[in-house]
Amino acid sequence: MARLQISEDMTLDKKMWRFSGSIHCTYSARSQQYLLDLCNKKYLLEKTVEAPKKILINHMKNFLKGELNPSLLKLKHLSYLDLSHNYFLGVQIPSFFGSLKNLRYLNLSCSGFRGHIPHNLGNLSRLEHLYLGGGCEFVVGPGNDFKIDSFSWISRLSSLKSLDLSQLKLEDAKDLWKSINMLPSLLSLNLEGCELKTLPSFSQVNFTSLNSLNIRKNIIGRIMISSKSTKRGVTPTFIPPWFSNLTSLKNLNLAQNIFEGPTSILEQLSSLRVLDVSANKFGDSLLRSLSKLNNLVYLDLSLYGLHLSNLHFFTNLTSLSVLILGSNELQGPTHEALTSTFCRLSVLDLSYNKISGLLPTFIRDPSSYPENRLKELYLENTKFSDFFPEGLTVHKNLEIIDISNSLLYGGIPFSLDRLTNLKFLRIANNKLNGSISSSIGQLSNLEELDVSNNLFTGIVSELHFAKLSKLKKLHLSKNLVLSLQRLDLGENKLKDAFPAWIGEKLQKLELLRLNSNQFYGAIPLELCQLSSLCWLNLAGNKLDGNIPLCFGNLSCMIPGSLVWPGYVFGQRVESFMKGRPLEYVGEQILLLRILDLSKNNLVGGIPEELTKLISLQSLNLSRNNLNGSIPKKLGNLKQLKSLDLCHNNLSGAILQSLASLNFLSYINLSYNNLSGPIPTGNQLQSLDDQSFYVGNPGLCGNLIKESCNEINGLFDHVNEQTPQGDDQDGEHISYKLWFYDGIGLGFCVGFLGVLYTLYATRSWRVAHFPMLCRFLLRKIVQIEKNQLRDLIPWSFPDSSTKSTLQLESDYLHCTYYNAETVQQSLPIGKGFLPTQVFTSSK
């Protein structure tokens, strides 16, 4: 059982724990723990609704889950407890929580709790903030699903200031509003998405200190009725009179209901600063009431059915900073009278309307308006027909620009680099043309860039991404960039699925560098359509799957291609080649043929089709999970200068044909499972660095000081490691083995044949004896000449003793006196020098 030890001076605020098991706390008399924050912060920040199941699975390892042990009661001074955004496997909120007497803050939202809410939570008389929300918008994960029978216990929380019951099903909780009305200290109430059907009718309101009320996204006004006197439809719902007592209210959210009727009650809320009434049906009466709310800072009227003629009501809102008018019925050109209102805004949203004509004056020419407060501008899906405004760059506080799906034309101004705070630039689906300004590369805070579906042409180089260290999303697709030849997005932090549109739209692409990013997924087959591609660098990403077989069709790397490098305007490109980063400038760039897929998660074998790329000069497949043997035709890449296959799972022999690569100046085959002799000869003689072959225990050769013993069967071992018929080098070793075996066998057979002939034929023995005799005796005379003269008196049978000189002469000429003497004295079949031949005078 995992234990969480809480001790004195230990604070867990803003930590994300990976934990499984139970929470168990030890306690000593001197320990004083005031705050315990186990909120899953990492999970909380996951603002996406894409692939919810996948996201939920990925974050399961980060959830706090398991048993909540009563030992938490030992933390007698605990005043802050946050267990939100975890997953407690559908357990019920422990009843002992009601005994944490000193709690002032309790957050259990989005934690997967189930069952009934224990009523003894009402014993927490000091509790000021209670969050039991069932789910969180934009965050995929386990929500709370309580069975609510009564909220009477809430009325006992007399100190409560904040109450969040959002996303809980409260339609059957009849005593909810009655209990809330007994909380005189309540400042914030969140009932968003609770399926409320109506609002209560209070004769007296006790929570008049309320500052924030959120009843967004309920079903108020959506109840179907049917009677004889009325047609079937929804019941009209009005703002209840007791709202006029909430004079301290500053934040009111009534969005996504169907409120109707008069809004004069809102005029009494003079302290109101934030108002969201989007997707309701108040009509023009609301607009007249709004003109009297001079303290409004934030106003959301999206999905309201507004017309341009209604906008004159906003001219009195001098404090307004955020105005959201998206998805209305605004048509025609904007009135210049609104400029005085718009120019004071920090956020303006006119998206999804049919506004046409030129952009508002304060955007096109802001020099006449000294108050440049604009931070966010949303004009997507409008009908504005204008140049991309250079005046927009005067708004130096801009963080978001979204003018996508409009009718803008012209080019991107070079002064765009003035917007140093810009985070999101979305100008897709317009008619922008010309080259993409390299000033974009100076926007160091840019996180998303979308210029897709325009008419851009020209070159995209590293200058466009010089300082985009924070870029996360990039969209360049669906442009008519038929002349785009170089796309260099290397060494950024782009994180996305590999953009398959590159292969579909950039048909003239000659250089593609996406290295050192965070692209993931398989390499799309669409890249094989780039017949002009001469330089492909996808190294240092998170790509997986197999190397596409169709890479063998990249005709720029095949001899006879009609691809010619274009102008590069002094461009500089860096590539990791020959084991080190090298920089290429100008026309050097496209005179090279490079394929670099290193540092990914690629699997499978090295495709034989790559050996068709005869013009390839650098091949780097290192640091992947490739297996199988080295393709037998790799030696066909006669232009290859650099070959790096290290840190894979390749097996088999190293090809002897690699020695024929006359231009090869770098090779690295280290840390694989290769075996057999290291080839030698030609260009490989100069590549004598042992580090090129380390990590292959089966290799041998003089270079690594491991002998390859052919006689003892080492080559047989090599042949076992090399699949039959796998390459021509295996056949070469087999022929060499048979050659040496034939020499040995032939020598033995020939020698034995000579001996047998001499033994069997007497005349041949006599004929060959003088020759053998002269040879042997000459050697003896040369070695022991003096000793023979002084010590050994030679004599032969039936002859007189001869002098030493005569003996030497006879000895050297091997004179035979008669055949019988020779036969008796020199029985060749039994030995060459019998004892009868030599006699001593002594």
C-alpha positions in Angstrom: 0.0 0.0 0.0 1.4 3.3 -1.1 1.7 5.9 1.7 1.8 9.6 1.6 3.8 10.9 4.5 2.8 14.4 5.6 5.3 16.1 7.8 6.0 19.5 9.2 7.1 22.2 6.7 5.9 20.0 3.8 3.7 21.8 1.2 2.3 20.1 -1.9 0.9 23.1 -3.7 1.1 23.1 -7.5 2.5 19.5 -7.7 1.3 16.8 -10.0 1.6 13.3 -8.4 1.7 10.0 -10.0 0.2 7.8 -7.4 -1.7 4.6 -7.0 -3.0 3.1 -3.8 -4.4 4.8 -0.7 -3.7 8.1 0.9 -2.3 7.5 4.3 -0.9 10.2 6.5 1.3 10.0 9.6 0.9 12.6 12.3 3.0 13.8 15.2 2.0 16.2 17.9 4.2 19.0 16.5 3.0 18.6 12.8 0.9 21.4 11.5 -0.4 20.9 7.9 -2.6 23.7 6.7 -2.7 22.9 2.9 -2.9 19.7 0.9 -3.2 20.3 -2.9 -3.3 17.1 -4.9 -5.1 18.6 -7.9 -3.8 17.0 -11.2 -2.5 20.2 -12.7 -1.2 18.6 -15.8 -4.6 17.1 -16.5 -6.4 20.3 -15.8 -4.5 22.1 -18.6 -5.5 19.6 -21.3 -7.8 21.9 -23.1 -9.0 19.7 -26.0 -11.9 17.6 -27.0 -10.1 15.5 -29.6 -10.0 11.8 -29.2 -11.4 11.9 -25.6 -10.9 8.1 -25.0 -7.2 8.3 -26.0 -6.6 11.4 -23.8 -8.3 9.7 -20.9 -6.1 6.6 -21.2 -3.0 8.7 -21.5 -3.7 10.5 -18.3 -4.8 7.6 -16.3 -1.3 7.1 -15.1 -1.4 10.6 -13.7 -4.6 10.3 -11.8 -4.7 10.1 -8.0 -6.9 7.1 -7.3 -7.7 4.5 -4.7 -8.8 4.6 -1.1 -9.1 7.8 1.0 -8.0 6.7 4.4 -9.5 8.2 7.6 -5.9 8.8 8.7 -6.4 12.3 7.1 -8.2 13.1 10.3 -4.8 13.2 12.0 -4.2 16.5 10.1 -6.0 18.4 12.7 -5.0 21.8 11.3 -5.9 21.1 7.7 -7.7 24.0 6.2 -7.2 23.5 2.4 -7.9 20.2 0.6 -7.9 20.0 -3.2 -8.4 16.5 -4.8 -9.8 17.8 -8.1 -9.2 16.4 -11.5 -8.3 12.9 -10.3 -10.1 9.6 -10.6 -11.3 7.8 -7.5 -12.9 4.9 -9.4 -16.5 5.8 -8.6 -16.2 5.7 -4.8 -18.4 7.8 -2.6 -17.1 10.9 -0.9 -15.9 9.6 2.5 -18.2 10.6 5.4 -15.2 11.4 7.6 -14.7 14.5 5.5 -17.4 16.0 7.6 -15.1 15.7 10.6 -12.3 18.0 9.2 -13.5 20.8 11.4 -10.9 23.4 10.3 -11.5 23.0 6.5 -12.1 26.3 4.8 -11.5 25.1 1.2 -12.7 21.8 -0.2 -12.4 21.0 -3.9 -13.6 17.6 -5.1 -14.7 18.6 -8.7 -14.0 16.4 -11.7 -12.7 13.4 -9.6 -14.9 10.5 -10.5 -16.9 10.4 -7.3 -20.2 8.6 -7.3 -23.1 8.0 -4.9 -24.7 10.3 -2.4 -23.1 13.4 -1.0 -22.6 12.8 2.7 -24.9 15.2 4.6 -22.4 15.6 7.4 -20.4 18.0 5.1 -22.9 20.4 6.7 -20.8 20.1 9.9 -18.0 22.1 8.3 -19.0 25.3 9.9 -15.8 27.1 8.9 -16.0 26.1 5.2 -15.9 29.1 2.9 -15.3 27.5 -0.5 -17.0 24.2 -1.7 -16.5 22.8 -5.2 -18.4 19.6 -6.2 -18.7 20.2 -9.9 -19.4 17.1 -11.9 -17.4 18.0 -15.0 -15.3 20.6 -16.7 -15.7 22.0 -20.1 -12.8 21.5 -22.6 -11.3 18.9 -20.2 -12.0 15.3 -21.0 -12.0 13.1 -18.0 -14.0 11.5 -15.2 -16.7 13.8 -13.8 -18.7 13.4 -10.6 -22.0 11.7 -10.8 -23.9 12.2 -7.5 -27.3 10.9 -6.5 -28.8 14.0 -5.0 -31.8 13.7 -2.8 -31.5 16.8 -0.7 -29.4 19.9 -0.2 -30.7 20.8 3.2 -27.2 20.3 4.7 -25.9 23.3 2.7 -28.0 25.6 4.7 -25.8 24.8 7.7 -22.6 26.2 6.0 -23.1 29.6 7.3 -19.6 30.8 6.4 -19.8 29.6 2.8 -18.7 32.2 0.2 -18.2 30.1 -3.0 -20.4 27.2 -4.1 -19.8 25.3 -7.4 -22.3 22.6 -8.3 -21.7 22.9 -12.1 -22.5 19.9 -14.4 -24.5 18.1 -11.7 -28.1 17.0 -12.4 -30.1 19.2 -10.1 -33.5 19.0 -11.7 -34.9 16.9 -8.9 -33.3 18.8 -6.0 -36.4 20.6 -4.8 -34.8 22.3 -1.8 -31.7 23.6 -3.7 -32.8 27.2 -3.9 -34.3 27.2 -0.5 -31.0 26.0 1.0 -29.0 28.5 -1.0 -31.2 31.4 0.1 -30.0 30.6 3.7 -26.4 31.5 2.9 -26.1 35.2 3.7 -22.3 35.2 3.0 -22.5 33.7 -0.4 -20.4 35.6 -3.0 -20.1 33.2 -5.9 -22.7 30.7 -7.2 -22.0 28.4 -10.2 -24.9 26.3 -11.5 -23.8 25.9 -15.1 -25.1 22.9 -17.0 -27.3 21.6 -14.1 -30.4 21.0 -16.2 -32.4 23.6 -14.3 -35.8 24.1 -15.8 -36.9 27.3 -13.9 -35.7 29.9 -11.5 -37.4 30.3 -8.2 -39.7 33.1 -7.0 -38.3 34.5 -3.8 -40.3 36.9 -1.7 -37.1 37.8 0.1 -33.5 37.2 -1.0 -30.9 36.7 1.6 -27.8 36.3 -0.6 -27.8 39.9 -1.6 -24.0 40.0 -1.3 -23.7 37.8 -4.4 -20.9 39.0 -6.8 -21.0 36.3 -9.4 -23.9 34.2 -10.7 -23.5 31.6 -13.5 -26.6 29.7 -14.7 -25.3 29.2 -18.2 -26.3 26.3 -20.4 -29.4 25.1 -18.6 -32.8 24.3 -20.0 -34.5 27.4 -18.7 -37.3 28.3 -21.1 -37.0 25.1 -23.1 -39.9 23.2 -21.4 -42.6 22.1 -23.9 -46.2 22.9 -22.9 -49.5 22.0 -24.5 -52.9 23.2 -23.6 -56.2 24.2 -25.3 -55.5 27.9 -24.9 -51.9 27.9 -26.2 -50.2 26.4 -29.1 -47.6 23.8 -28.4 -44.2 25.5 -27.8 -41.8 26.6 -25.1 -42.9 28.5 -22.0 -41.7 32.1 -22.0 -39.1 32.7 -19.2 -38.4 36.1 -17.8 -35.8 37.4 -15.5 -37.3 37.0 -12.0 -37.9 40.2 -10.0 -35.6 39.2 -7.2 -32.6 39.9 -9.5 -33.1 43.6 -8.8 -32.0 42.9 -5.2 -28.6 41.6 -6.3 -27.1 45.1 -6.4 -23.6 43.8 -5.7 -23.6 41.6 -8.7 -20.6 42.1 -11.0 -20.6 38.9 -13.0 -23.8 37.5 -14.6 -23.8 34.6 -17.1 -27.3 33.8 -18.5 -26.0 32.3 -21.8 -27.5 29.4 -23.8 -31.0 29.6 -22.2 -34.1 31.0 -23.7 -34.8 34.1 -21.7 -37.3 36.5 -23.1 -39.3 39.5 -22.2 -38.4 42.9 -20.6 -35.0 43.5 -19.2 -35.6 46.6 -17.2 -34.5 44.7 -14.1 -30.9 44.6 -15.5 -30.8 48.4 -15.5 -30.8 48.2 -11.7 -27.6 46.2 -11.6 -25.4 49.2 -11.8 -22.3 47.3 -10.5 -22.4 44.8 -13.4 -19.1 44.5 -15.2 -19.3 41.2 -17.0 -22.5 40.1 -18.8 -23.0 37.1 -21.0 -26.5 36.9 -22.5 -25.5 35.0 -25.7 -28.0 32.6 -27.4 -31.1 34.2 -25.7 -34.1 36.0 -27.1 -34.4 39.2 -25.2 -34.7 41.4 -28.3 -34.2 45.1 -28.6 -35.3 45.7 -25.0 -32.0 44.3 -23.8 -30.0 46.7 -26.0 -31.8 49.7 -24.5 -31.1 48.5 -21.0 -27.4 47.8 -21.8 -26.9 51.5 -22.8 -27.4 52.4 -19.2 -24.8 49.9 -17.8 -21.9 52.3 -17.9 -19.6 50.0 -15.9 -19.7 47.1 -18.3 -16.3 45.9 -19.3 -17.2 42.5 -20.9 -20.3 41.9 -23.1 -21.1 38.8 -25.0 -24.1 39.0 -27.4 -23.1 36.2 -29.8 -25.9 34.1 -31.3 -28.4 36.9 -30.5 -29.7 37.9 -33.9 -28.3 41.4 -33.9 -28.3 43.7 -36.9 -25.9 46.6 -37.7 -28.7 49.1 -37.0 -28.7 47.9 -33.3 -25.1 48.7 -32.7 -25.6 52.4 -32.0 -26.7 51.4 -28.5 -23.0 50.6 -27.7 -21.7 54.1 -28.1 -22.5 54.9 -24.5 -20.5 52.0 -23.1 -17.3 53.9 -22.5 -15.8 51.4 -20.2 -16.3 48.4 -22.6 -13.1 46.4 -23.2 -14.4 43.1 -24.5 -17.2 43.0 -27.1 -18.3 39.6 -28.6 -20.8 39.9 -31.5 -20.0 36.6 -33.3 -22.7 34.6 -35.2 -25.2 37.3 -35.6 -27.0 38.8 -38.6 -24.6 41.8 -39.1 -24.6 42.7 -42.8 -23.1 45.4 -45.0 -20.3 47.8 -44.3 -19.5 48.9 -40.7 -20.6 52.4 -39.6 -17.8 54.8 -38.9 -19.8 55.9 -35.9 -18.8 52.7 -34.2 -15.1 53.5 -34.5 -15.1 55.5 -31.3 -16.4 52.4 -29.5 -14.2 49.8 -31.2 -11.0 51.7 -30.8 -11.2 51.4 -27.0 -11.6 47.6 -27.1 -9.0 45.1 -26.1 -11.0 42.2 -27.6 -13.3 42.5 -30.7 -15.2 39.5 -32.1 -17.2 40.1 -35.3 -16.8 36.6 -36.6 -19.4 34.6 -38.5 -21.3 37.6 -39.8 -21.8 39.0 -43.3 -20.1 42.3 -42.7 -18.6 43.5 -46.0 -16.6 46.3 -47.4 -13.4 47.7 -46.0 -12.1 46.8 -42.5 -13.0 49.3 -39.7 -10.9 52.5 -39.8 -9.3 51.9 -36.4 -7.8 48.7 -37.9 -6.8 50.1 -41.3 -5.5 53.4 -40.1 -5.1 53.5 -36.3 -2.8 56.5 -36.4 -5.8 58.8 -35.7 -6.7 56.8 -32.6 -4.0 57.0 -29.9 -5.7 54.4 -27.7 -4.2 51.2 -29.1 -5.5 48.7 -26.6 -6.4 45.8 -29.0 -5.1 42.4 -27.9 -7.5 40.0 -29.7 -9.2 40.4 -33.1 -11.6 37.9 -34.5 -12.9 38.5 -38.0 -13.1 35.0 -39.3 -15.9 34.0 -41.7 -16.8 37.6 -42.6 -17.0 39.3 -46.0 -14.4 42.0 -45.5 -12.7 42.7 -48.8 -9.5 44.6 -48.2 -5.7 44.5 -48.3 -4.1 42.8 -45.4 -3.9 46.0 -43.3 -0.4 47.3 -42.5 -2.0 49.5 -40.0 -2.7 46.4 -38.0 1.0 46.3 -37.0 0.6 49.5 -35.1 -1.5 47.6 -32.5 1.6 46.4 -30.6 -0.4 44.7 -27.9 -2.0 42.2 -30.3 -1.8 38.6 -29.2 -4.4 37.0 -31.5 -5.3 37.8 -35.1 -8.0 35.6 -36.7 -9.1 36.9 -40.1 -9.5 33.5 -41.8 -12.3 32.6 -44.3 -12.6 36.2 -45.5 -11.8 38.1 -48.7 -8.4 39.6 -47.9 -5.9 40.0 -50.7 -2.4 41.3 -51.2 0.7 40.3 -49.3 1.7 40.0 -45.6 3.4 43.3 -44.6 7.1 43.3 -43.7 6.3 45.3 -40.6 4.5 42.3 -39.1 7.6 41.8 -36.9 6.4 44.8 -34.8 3.8 42.5 -33.2 6.2 41.0 -30.7 3.4 39.8 -28.4 1.5 37.9 -31.2 0.7 34.3 -30.2 -1.9 33.3 -32.8 -1.9 34.3 -36.5 -4.8 32.8 -38.5 -5.3 34.2 -42.0 -6.3 30.9 -43.8 -8.8 30.8 -46.7 -8.2 34.2 -48.2 -6.8 35.5 -51.4 -3.4 36.6 -50.0 -0.6 36.2 -52.5 3.1 36.9 -53.1 5.8 35.5 -50.9 5.3 34.8 -47.2 7.1 37.6 -45.4 10.2 36.5 -43.5 9.3 39.0 -40.8 7.1 36.2 -39.4 10.3 34.6 -38.2 10.8 37.4 -35.7 7.6 36.7 -33.8 9.2 35.0 -30.9 6.0 34.4 -29.0 4.1 32.9 -31.9 2.4 29.6 -31.0 0.1 29.0 -34.0 0.5 30.0 -37.6 -2.2 29.2 -40.2 -1.7 30.7 -43.7 -3.3 27.7 -45.5 -5.5 27.9 -48.6 -4.1 31.2 -50.1 -2.1 32.0 -53.2 1.4 32.3 -51.6 4.4 31.5 -53.7 8.2 31.8 -53.3 10.7 30.4 -50.8 10.2 29.3 -47.2 13.5 29.1 -45.4 15.0 29.2 -42.0 14.5 33.0 -41.9 10.8 32.4 -41.7 11.3 30.4 -38.4 14.4 32.1 -37.0 12.9 32.9 -33.6 9.7 30.8 -33.6 10.9 28.8 -30.6 7.3 28.6 -29.1 5.6 27.5 -32.4 3.3 24.5 -31.7 1.0 24.5 -34.8 1.7 25.3 -38.4 -0.7 25.1 -41.3 0.6 25.8 -44.9 -1.7 23.5 -46.8 -3.8 24.1 -49.8 -1.8 27.0 -51.2 -1.2 27.4 -54.9 2.5 27.4 -54.2 3.4 25.6 -57.4 6.8 27.3 -57.4 7.7 26.6 -53.8 11.0 24.8 -54.0 12.4 24.8 -50.5 10.5 24.2 -47.2 12.8 24.5 -44.2 11.0 24.1 -40.8 13.9 22.4 -39.1 14.9 22.8 -35.4 11.6 24.2 -34.2 9.1 22.7 -31.7 6.3 21.8 -34.1 4.1 19.2 -32.7 1.5 17.6 -35.0 0.8 14.6 -37.2 3.1 14.5 -40.2 1.7 17.0 -42.8 0.7 14.7 -45.7 -0.5 17.7 -47.7 3.2 18.6 -48.4 3.4 15.7 -50.8 0.0 16.6 -52.4 0.4 20.3 -52.9 4.2 21.1 -53.1 4.9 19.3 -56.3 8.0 21.4 -57.1 9.6 20.9 -53.8 13.4 20.2 -54.0 14.4 20.6 -50.3 12.3 19.5 -47.3 13.8 19.9 -43.8 11.5 19.1 -40.9 14.2 17.8 -38.6 14.3 18.3 -34.8 10.6 18.8 -34.3 7.9 16.7 -32.7 6.1 15.4 -35.7 4.5 11.9 -35.1 2.8 9.1 -37.0 3.9 7.2 -40.1 5.7 8.8 -43.0 2.9 9.5 -45.5 3.2 7.9 -48.9 2.3 11.3 -50.5 5.9 12.3 -50.1 6.8 9.9 -52.9 5.0 12.2 -55.3 7.7 14.8 -54.9 9.7 13.7 -57.9 12.0 16.8 -57.6 12.9 16.2 -54.0 16.7 16.1 -53.7 17.1 16.7 -50.0 14.9 15.1 -47.4 15.6 15.5 -43.7 13.1 14.2 -41.2 15.6 13.4 -38.4 14.9 13.9 -34.8 11.1 13.5 -34.7 8.7 10.9 -33.4 7.9 9.2 -36.6 7.1 5.5 -36.6 6.1 2.7 -39.0 8.2 1.5 -41.9 10.3 3.4 -44.4 8.1 3.8 -47.5 9.1 1.5 -50.3 8.1 4.2 -52.8 11.1 6.3 -51.7 12.9 4.4 -54.4 10.9 6.6 -56.9 12.4 9.9 -55.8 13.7 10.6 -59.3 15.9 13.5 -58.3 18.2 10.9 -56.7 18.2 8.6 -59.7 20.7 9.2 -62.6 19.3 10.8 -65.7 16.7 12.9 -63.8 16.0 16.3 -65.4 16.0 18.1 -62.0 18.1 21.3 -61.9 18.7 23.3 -58.7 17.2 26.7 -58.7 18.4 29.9 -57.1 18.8 29.9 -53.3 19.5 33.5 -52.6 22.4 32.9 -50.2 20.4 30.4 -48.1 22.3 28.4 -45.5 21.2 24.9 -44.6 22.8 22.7 -41.9 22.8 18.9 -42.2 24.3 16.2 -39.9 26.5 14.5 -42.4 29.8 12.5 -42.0 29.2 12.3 -38.3 29.1 16.0 -37.7 26.9 19.0 -38.5 27.9 20.7 -41.8 26.7 23.9 -43.3 26.0 24.3 -46.9 25.6 27.6 -48.6 24.0 28.8 -51.9 24.0 26.4 -54.8 25.9 23.8 -52.8 22.6 22.9 -51.2 20.8 21.4 -54.2 23.9 19.8 -55.7 23.7 17.4 -52.8 21.3 14.4 -52.6 20.5 13.6 -48.9 18.1 11.2 -47.2 18.1 11.5 -43.4 15.5 9.6 -41.3 17.7 9.3 -38.2 16.6 9.6 -34.6 13.0 8.4 -35.0 11.1 5.2 -34.1 11.1 3.6 -37.5 10.8 -0.2 -37.7 11.2 -3.0 -40.3 14.0 -3.5 -42.7 15.9 -1.2 -45.0 14.0 -1.3 -48.2 15.8 -2.8 -51.2 14.2 0.0 -53.2 16.5 2.6 -51.7 19.3 1.0 -53.7 17.8 2.5 -56.8 18.8 6.0 -55.6 22.1 5.8 -57.4 22.8 9.5 -57.0 22.4 9.5 -53.3 25.3 11.0 -51.5 24.3 10.8 -47.8 22.1 8.1 -46.3 21.5 8.3 -42.5 19.1 5.8 -41.0 20.8 5.7 -37.6 19.1 5.5 -34.2 15.9 3.8 -35.2 14.6 0.2 -34.6 15.4 -1.2 -38.0 16.2 -4.9 -38.4 17.1 -7.4 -41.0 20.3 -7.3 -43.1 22.0 -4.6 -45.1 20.5 -4.6 -48.6 22.7 -6.7 -50.9 22.7 -4.0 -53.6 23.7 -1.1 -51.3 27.1 -1.2 -53.1 25.2 0.2 -56.2 25.1 3.6 -54.6 28.3 4.6 -56.2 28.0 8.3 -55.3 27.6 7.6 -51.6 29.9 9.8 -49.4 28.3 9.2 -46.0 26.6 6.1 -44.7 25.3 5.9 -41.1 23.3 2.9 -39.9 24.4 2.9 -36.3 22.2 2.1 -33.3 19.7 -0.2 -35.0 19.1 -4.0 -34.9 20.7 -4.9 -38.2 22.2 -8.4 -38.5 24.2 -10.5 -41.0 27.5 -9.7 -42.8 28.9 -6.4 -43.9 28.9 -6.3 -47.6 32.2 -6.6 -49.4 30.8 -4.5 -52.1 31.0 -1.4 -49.9 34.7 -1.5 -50.6 33.9 -0.5 -54.1 32.3 2.9 -53.0 35.1 5.1 -54.1 33.6 8.3 -52.7 32.8 6.9 -49.3 34.5 9.0 -46.6 32.3 8.2 -43.6 30.7 4.9 -42.5 29.2 4.1 -39.1 27.7 0.6 -38.5 28.2 0.6 -34.7 25.8 -0.9 -32.2 24.0 -3.4 -34.4 24.1 -7.2 -34.5 26.4 -7.5 -37.5 28.8 -10.5 -37.8 31.6 -11.8 -39.9 34.8 -10.1 -41.3 35.0 -6.4 -41.8 35.6 -5.8 -45.5 38.9 -4.4 -46.6 40.2 -2.8 -49.7 39.9 0.3 -51.8 38.1 3.1 -50.0 37.5 1.2 -46.8 41.3 1.0 -46.1 41.2 4.7 -45.1 38.1 4.3 -42.8 40.1 2.7 -40.0 38.3 4.1 -37.0 37.3 1.2 -34.6 34.4 3.3 -33.3 32.6 2.8 -36.6 32.1 -0.9 -35.8 31.9 -1.1 -32.0 28.8 -2.8 -30.4 28.8 -5.7 -32.9 30.3 -8.6 -31.0 30.2 -10.9 -34.0 32.5 -8.8 -36.2 36.2 -9.7 -36.7 39.1 -8.3 -38.6 42.5 -6.6 -38.2 40.8 -3.3 -37.6 39.2 -4.4 -34.3 42.0 -6.9 -33.5 39.8 -9.9 -33.8 41.3 -12.6 -36.1 39.1 -14.3 -38.7 40.5 -17.9 -38.8 39.5 -19.3 -42.2 41.0 -22.8 -41.6 39.2 -23.3 -38.4 35.9 -22.6 -40.0 35.4 -19.0 -39.3 34.1 -18.4 -42.7 31.7 -21.3 -42.2 30.4 -19.3 -39.2 30.0 -16.2 -41.3 28.1 -18.2 -43.9 25.8 -19.4 -41.2 25.2 -15.8 -40.1 24.5 -14.7 -43.7 21.2 -16.0 -45.2 21.7 -18.2 -48.2 21.6 -16.2 -51.4 21.4 -13.0 -49.4 24.3 -11.3 -51.2 27.2 -11.7 -53.5 29.8 -11.5 -50.7 28.5 -14.8 -49.3 29.1 -16.5 -52.6 32.6 -15.0 -52.7 33.5 -16.4 -49.3 32.2 -19.9 -50.4 34.4 -19.8 -53.6 37.4 -18.8 -51.6 36.9 -21.8 -49.1 36.7 -24.3 -52.0 39.8 -22.8 -53.6 42.1 -23.4 -50.5 40.6 -26.8 -49.9 41.5 -27.8 -53.5 45.1 -26.6 -53.2 45.7 -28.7 -50.0 44.0 -31.8 -51.4 45.9 -31.5 -54.7 49.3 -31.2 -53.0 48.7 -34.3 -50.9 47.5 -36.4 -53.8 50.4 -35.4 -56.0 53.1 -36.0 -53.4 51.8 -39.4 -52.5 51.6 -40.2 -56.2 55.3 -39.5 -56.7 56.3 -41.5 -53.6 54.3 -44.5 -54.8 55.9 -44.3 -58.3 59.4 -44.3 -56.9 58.5 -47.2 -54.6 56.9 -49.3 -57.3 59.4 -48.7 -60.2 63.1 -49.7 -59.6 64.4 -48.0 -62.7 62.8 -44.7 -61.6 64.4 -45.0 -58.2 67.9 -45.5 -59.8 67.3 -42.6 -62.2 66.2 -40.2 -59.5 68.7 -41.2 -56.9 71.7 -39.1 -58.3 69.6 -36.0 -58.2 68.4 -36.6 -54.7 71.9 -37.7 -53.6 73.6 -34.6 -55.0 71.1 -32.4 -53.3 71.4 -33.9 -49.9 75.1 -34.4 -49.9 75.8 -30.9 -51.1 74.0 -29.6 -48.1 75.9 -31.9 -45.8 79.3 -30.9 -47.3 78.5 -27.2 -46.9 77.7 -27.6 -43.3 80.3 -30.1 -42.1 83.1 -29.9 -44.7 86.0 -29.6 -42.3 84.8 -32.3 -40.0 84.4 -34.7 -42.8 88.0 -34.1 -44.0 89.7 -34.6 -40.7 87.5 -37.2 -38.9 85.7 -39.4 -41.3 87.7 -41.8 -43.6 85.2 -42.8 -46.2 85.4 -46.1 -48.0 83.2 -48.2 -50.1 83.1 -52.1 -50.3 85.4 -53.8 -52.7 87.5 -50.7 -53.2 90.6 -49.2 -51.6 90.5 -46.4 -49.2 90.4 -43.1 -51.0 91.8 -39.8 -50.0 89.5 -37.2 -48.5 89.6 -35.1 -51.6 88.8 -38.1 -53.8 86.2 -39.2 -51.4 84.7 -35.7 -51.6 84.7 -35.9 -55.3 83.0 -39.2 -55.3 80.8 -38.1 -52.6 79.7 -35.1 -54.6 79.4 -37.0 -57.9 77.8 -40.1 -56.2 79.9 -42.5 -58.3 78.6 -46.1 -58.5 81.1 -48.8 -59.1 78.6 -51.5 -60.0 74.9 -52.1 -59.7 75.2 -54.8 -57.1 77.3 -52.7 -54.8 74.8 -50.0 -55.0 71.9 -52.3 -54.6 73.6 -53.9 -51.5 74.9 -50.7 -50.0 72.1 -48.3 -50.8 68.8 -50.0 -50.5 66.8 -46.9 -51.4 63.5 -48.5 -50.4 64.7 -49.0 -46.9 66.6 -45.7 -46.4 69.0 -43.3 -48.1 72.1 -43.7 -45.9 72.6 -47.3 -44.6 75.4 -48.0 -42.1 77.3 -50.1 -44.6 78.2 -47.1 -46.7 80.3 -45.5 -44.0 83.4 -47.0 -42.4 86.0 -45.5 -40.1 89.7 -46.0 -40.4 90.0 -45.9 -36.7 
